Structure formats: structure tokens, C-alpha cells
Amino acid sequence: MKITDIELFKVPSRYLFLKISTDEGITGWGEPIVEGKADTVAACVKELRDMILGKEAGNIEELWQLMYRCNFYRGGPVLTSAMSGIEQALWDIKGKSLGVPVYELLGGAVRDKLKCYAWIMAEGDADYLSQVQERINQGYTTIKMCVTDALGWVDNIHKIDKAAKKVADIREKFGYELDIAVDFHGRVHMPMARILLKELEQYKLLYIEEPLQPEQIEGFKELRSHTVTPIATGERMYTRWGYKNMIASGAIDIVQPDLSHVGGIWEARKIAAMAECYDMGVAPHCPLGPIALASCIQLDFSTPNAFIQEQSLELHKTGLGNPCYLKENGGFVYENGWIKKPMRPGLGIEVDEEKVREAAKTGHAWRNARLRLEDGTPIDW
């Protein structure tokens, strides 16, 4: 079964989808995207396209190695995100051709259902308590949120107190049956991260995400020695080689590969196996669209140390339905904060191609916020 074409669709709110066609009529979908850099990744996909057209679609490992090793310059978010979307689509094709979900090709399912969490927006003066109540009403028992506003390298303690109060308010109102994860979003520097971790430890969080930028391995090790709260990172790390030192150093407790950035489904499975050797959990990062989420779910159901899945489709509504761009009854089945095991072949979803093609006529130019301190210094988002 030969690859005959790769098409790209830039669709609202901030997604980039691709479709791979084959000479046997079986097609697959992937989601290659760097948020805010859709056109850049699309250009990379077009360059890789020439390398894989006419190749055997089922030889996923061969094509991955071809795209990764035969370009001389390796890694980084643009190349590996382009590869990720292609790889996801190839797994979709392989599963469809064999009539089985992708997780069956990764060793079979290890669970019957998958716990997931939902975001609340707690930055600034947001009404975070009512958002938590809404999530609980929807059946969720786990939430994640950012609690810090813009922070300098060393900043006023009032900002720390304000962040900690948000978590304290939620604990006081909803108790400890609710699991809370707090995302520092890589925007907190070591002098403040140490203080914030200490202040938050009393609230017994599920984990702290990205307390520092991922290149700060020595900083992660130091923070981990100061707290019993599990520490997670990985959304801005690419391929198993990018994860190698972080995992081997024992600097974290949870890896968070993003299957649209890290190199795809099989690459994330290899990283999960590395993490399992060090007794680390897996919580895939996915603030993206339905194809990326479907890829994560296939990984989760075949990975024993995967314990929870991010999903945030409702945060990026396009007005075209939720989840967006899937046919009715062609998406995910949620039940009280859990996702049921998908049974359809491939990635387990049915993309509404007509809707995708129509939305691509509009496209998007999404960019993340540009933050500055009071003195004008640009800072991390």
C-alpha cells in the first residue's frame, strides 16, 4: 500500500491537520502543529512529503528513521511536530487496513477506561471556584490550572500568596476528593519556584507541571529534593534523546510527551518505556485538537504507567461543534471524567472531512500572548 498524497488543512481555532492518501483508498489523519507556528510546520511537512511519497505506508519505523536521520539536522519542535503528524496518520492507516485500533498494534489494551482531567482558567481575577464546580458537575474529579500571573526572576511575595490562595480556596470548598494539578507553565524562575513549591505543598497536589524550563535539569533535581509533590514536565521536549538525560537523572516523577511534538505515537511509547524503568508515570500533554487527543488515547490504553490524560477541546471552541471536526458519534465517549476504550480501527475517530475542508478556507493566524513585566521586560508566557 503506497503513499500517494499528503494534504494539509489549517483550521480554526489553532489547528493544523493532515491527510495521507494511499493507492488502496485507505486514508489516515494526523495533527502536526506547533501552536502559533502552523505555517512553519506546514512548510516542513511539504519538505518531508517528497521523501515519503511512493513509499510503503505500513513501514512506519522505516519512514520515521528516514525523516529523522536523512536530513542531517535533527530534532527540535518544527521537524518533530511535522514528523508526528505524518506518523499519526500512518498508524491510522495501518490500524484501518488491519481492522483494529492502534493500541492493539502496540501490545493490546492494559485498561478498560482512562481517567482524564479538564482545565480551569485561574489566572488574573477569573472566577475559578465556579469553574471548578462546573467541572465537578460534568463528572470530573481532577482539574489542572495555572495560578501564577507574570513573575520576574525575583518578585514580590504578594504574588506567591495570591497564587497559593487560589489553591487554598479550592481545597477549602471542595476538599481532597478533588485532585488538583498546578501548571507553572515554565514561567517561574528558580528563586520563586522554590518558594511557590513550598507554599503549595500543604495542599497535597496531584503534581506540579513545568516548574522550570525543561533545559534546567539541575534545577529540577534541586526542586525535587525540596518537595514531596510529584513533578512533571515534557511538553517541550522532543524525541527519546531529548528525554534521556531528564529521565536518567531522576529529576522528575512524571513525563508528559506531546504526541504532536515529540515524534508521534511510537516515539512516545518508547519514552514511556524508558520512564517505566525509572518508576515514572506518564501523563501525555494535549492542549490540541481531536486528532492529537485520539493519538494520545491510543498510547494511553496500551501503556501501563500512563495514569491520566489531558483534554482541552472545549477551551478552543470554533463554533463548529465539540469536539470539533468529528462526525456525529465519531469521537470520544466520556463518562464521569473517564474516557471509554475506543473500539473503532485506526485512531478510533471519524474526521468530518467536509467540515475540515470548509474551515480551511478560513484558516487562522493564532499566536500566544506576549507577556511583559511592569518594567517592560519580555517574559515567558
N, C-alpha and C positions, 0 to 999 in steps of 0.2 A: 504494500500500500504506500504509494509515493505522495509526497507533499507537492501540491500543485499551486497553492496560493496562500498568501498571508495578507489579511486586510486589517486596517486599524480604524477605530472609532473613538473619537474624543467626545465624551458626552457629559452633560451636567450631572452632579454638581462639580466634581473634580476628578472624574474617572478617565481612564484610557483602557479600552477593551481591544482584544484582537481575536480574529477568527482564522483558523487554519483549515484549509480545504484539502482533500485528498482525491486521488483518481478513482477511488471506490465510493465516493459520495459521502463518506463519513467526515464530519466536521468536529472541531474542538474549539473551546473558548478559553482565553486566558486574560489576565489583568496585569499588564506591565505598566507600572506607574511610579514615578517619584512625585509626591504631592507638590504641586507648584512648578513642576518641570515636565509636563506632559509632552510638549513638543520636542524637548531634548531627547527623551526616552523613545519617542516615536521615530526620530531620526536614527537612533541606534538600532531599533528593530528593523528598519529598512536596510541598514547595512548588513545585519545578520541574515536577513532574508535571502540574500544572494548565496550565502554559504549553505543553506539547508533546502532550498527548492530542488525538487527531484530526488531528495534523499528518502530513505525508508522511515516512515513516521513512527514505526514501533521501536526503533533503535534509540531510545531516549538517552541512555547513558552515552552512547557514541556521539550523538548530536550535542549534548551538553559539553562533553570534552572538546569537541570541535570548536564550539563557540567560545569556550573559555581559554583553551590553550593555544589556539591557532591565530590569535590576534596580537600576540606578544605582550601588549599591556593588559593586565588582568584586574579584575575586581572593581570595587567602587560602586556607588549606588546606581549610576546610569547603566553600565554594562550588565550588572547582575539583575537589575529590575527588568531590563529588556529580555534577558535570558529567562527570567522567572515566568513572564507571561507566556513565552513560547513553550516552556517546559510544562506549564499547567495545561495548555491546550493539547499537547502531545499525550499527556496522561488521560485527558478527557477522551481523546480519540481511541487510545488503547483500551480503556475501560468499555467504551461503547462497542468497539469491534469484538470484544470478548463477552459482552453482555453482563458485566459485573461492575460494582462500584470500585473506585480506585483503591480503597482500603483493602479490598480482597487481594489486590496485587502487591500489597505491602506487608503481607503476612496474615491478613484477616483481622476482624474486629476483636478488640480486647474489652469492650464495654458495650452496654445496651443504650446508654444515653449519655449526654455530655453537658456538664454544667457550664453556664455562660454568665457573663455579667454585663451590666449596662452602665453607661456613663451618666453622671450628673455634672452640670456646669456650676462650679462653686467659686470661680474667680470673681474678683470685684465684689459687687454688692448683690450677687444673684441670690434668689430665694431658694437656697439649697435644701431646706427642710421639706418644702412642698414637693420638690423634685424627687427626694428620697421616698416620700410617701407614695408618689405616683408609681415609682418602680416597684415598691412592695406590692401595691395593688395589682401590678402586672404579673406578679408571681416571682420576681427576682429576690434572691437572698444575698446577692453580692453586688456592690456598686464600686465604681472607681471614679476618682475626681482629682483635679489639680486644686491645690489650696493656696498656692503662693502667687502673689502678684509679682511685678518686676522687682528683682533683687539685685543689688550690687555685690561686689566681692565681699565687702563687709558692710552691713547695713543696720538700720535701726531695729532694736529688739521688738518694737511695736509690731513690725511686720510678721515676726515669728509668732508673737502672741495672737495676732489676728488669724493667722493660718491655723494654729493649734485650736483656737476656739471653735472653728468650723467643725473639726472632728469631734471636739468635746460636746458640742450641741447635738450632733447626730447620735453619739453614744448615749447621751442622757435621754433623748427622746425615743430611740429605737432599740437600745440595749445591745447585747452581744450575740443575739441570734443573727444579726445582720453582719456580714463580712464586709470590711472596708479596705480597699487598696488605694493608696495615695501615690500619684504620679508627680515627681518633681520636674519632669519634662526636660531634664538636663540643663535647667536654667538656674540651678542653685550651685554656688561655688563652695569649696571645701570649708572655709571658715564658718559659713552659715549652715551648710548641710549638717555638720556635726551637732550644732545646737538644735536644729529643727528635728533631727532624728531623736535626740534625747527627749525633747518636749513631746513628741508623738508616741514614744514607746509605751507610755502608760495606757494608751487606748487600744493596745493589742491588735494592731493592724494585720490584715492578711499578708501584705507585703508593701514595700516601698519600691517604686519603679523609677529608674533612671535618676538616682540621687546626684549623679555627676555625668559628664560626657563620657562615652564609652572608652575613649583612649586613656582615661585616667585609672588604669588598672591598680596602681599603687594606692590611689585614693579610695577605690572600692574596698581594697583589703583593710585599710585603716578603718573605714566606716563600719565594716562588718565586725571588726574587733570591738567596736564601741556599742553595739546593739544586738539584741536577740531577735529583732524584727527581721524577717526574711527580706533579702534584697534581690531585685530583679533588674535585668537590662537585656538589650539585644536588638531593638528595633532599628538601630543604626549601625549594625554590624553585618558583614557580607561574607558569605561562604564559610565553610568549616574552618578555613585557615584564619579568617578574621575572628573566629570564636576560640581558637585553640588555646591561646595564652590566658584568656579570661577564665575559661573553664578549668584549665590545669592549675591556675593559681589559687583556686578555691576562694576567689574574691566575691562570688555571688552564690545565691541559693536557687535562683530560677532563671532559665534562659527564655528569651522572648523573640524568636526568629519571626520575621515578617515574610510570609511566603511569596509576596510580590516584590521583595527586595533582596532576599538572602540567596537566591539562586533557584528557587522553586520548591516543589513538594519533596522530591527525593533528597535534595540537599538539606532541607530542614530535618528530614528523618535521620540523616547521618549525624547532624548536630545533636538531635535528641538522644541518639545512641551514645555519643560522646558524653553528654550531660548525665546520662543514666549511670555511667561508670563512676561518676563523682557524686552520685546520690542527689542530683539536682532535678527539680521539677521543670516542666515545660508549660508555658502559657503563651501561645502564639499571639503576636501583635497583629491587629487587623482593624484599623480605622478607615477601611476602604470599602469597595463595592461588593456586590453579591458573588462575583466570580472568585475574588480573593478569599472571601469567607468560606465559600464552598470548598476551596482548596485546603484551607485550614482544617475544616471539619473532617475531610478525608484523612489528613495526617492524624488528627486527634483520636479518631476511632481505632487507629492501628498502633498507637504509641502508648505504652503503659505509664510513662511518667508525665504525660500530658494530663493536667488536672482541671483546667478551666480555659474558656475561650472568650476573647474579646469580640464583641459585635456592636457596631455603632451605625447601622444603616439609617436609623431614624434621625441621626444628627446631621445627615447630609441629604435631606429630602429634596427631590427635584420636582415634585408636583406630578410625577408620573406613576405614583404608586409606591408601596412599601412592602417588601423590598423592591427596589426599582429594577426595571428592565427584565423581570422574570415573568413568564406566563402564569396565569392564574393556576394555583395548585401545582406550580412547577418549582417551588422554592423550599424553604426550611420549615420544619414543623416544631414550634415551640410549645412547651408545656411546663408552666410554673418554674420558669428560669432554667429549664433544660431544653436541649435540642435532641430530638429523637434521631435514631440511627437512620441515615439515608439509605434507601434501597434501590434507587434508580442507577443505571450504569453510568460510568464515567464520573464526572464531578457531582452528579446527582441533582443537577438543576436543569431547567429548560429556559434558555435565554429567549426573550421576545425579540427576535431579530428585526422585525418591522419597527418596533418601538426604538431600538438602538439606532437603526439607520435614519429614522426621522429626527431623533435627538442629536445625532452627529451633525446635522445641518446647522444646528445652533452652536454646538461646541461649548467651550468655556475658556476662561483665562484666569483660573483660580490661583491666588497667591496667599501664602500665610501672612499673618500680622507681622509688622516690623515694629519692634518694641525699643524704647529708649528710656534711660534713666532721666531723672529731673535735670541733670546737667547736660543732657544731650547725647551721652554715650550709647551707641548701639549695643543691645544685649540679646541674649538667646531668647527665642520665642518659647 
